[in-house]
Amino acid sequence: MNEDRPDFLKGTLDMLILKIVAMGPIHGYAIAQRMQQISRDFFQLQQGSLYPALHRLEDRAWLQAEWKETSTGREAKFYSLTKTGRKQLEAEVVNWERLTEAVALILRTAE
């Protein structure tokens, strides 16, 4: 994440990575690029945040990885969502929607 962005709630990065990977098998650098592109440059993932998160998600069996050749001919680890990862993503999206609605209710409260 860009250093001047506010701190994220715990687990937000994991949810966003799971969502990007849910679109189809993808390697780490492409995850960072896609996240930056989709967020209109709001999210700029640094390797120091991305790769530990990918390893954590793989350790939890939410992602699986295999080495494949990229379009440039280089070998890279491609990540895909597991069945458990898909269920986790669905649960996290529901929780996120509840959280954002609760925050919105508080912010809309008249002073």
C-alpha positions, 0 to 999 in steps of 0.5 A: 500500500502507498505509505500516505494512505490510511491504515487498513482494517485488518484483513482488508488486503486479504479480501482485496487479493482474494477478489482479484484472484477470483477473476482467474489465475494471476501472478503476484506482479499482475495482482498489484497492477490490477489492484492499482488499475481497478482502484484508479491508483488508490492502491499501490501494493508494495512487494513487502505487503503483497508477497507476505499476504499471498504466502499467508493466504496460501498457508490458510489454503485460500489460494493455491499456486503453481509455477507457469510461464508468463506472457513475457516467457518468464516463470512466475507463481500463478495464484488461484482461489481454492473452494475454501478461499471462495467461501472465505471471500464471500464471507468477507464481502458480506462482513465488509458490506455490513461494516461499511453500512454501519459506518455510513449510518454513523457518518450520516448522523446529524451533529 
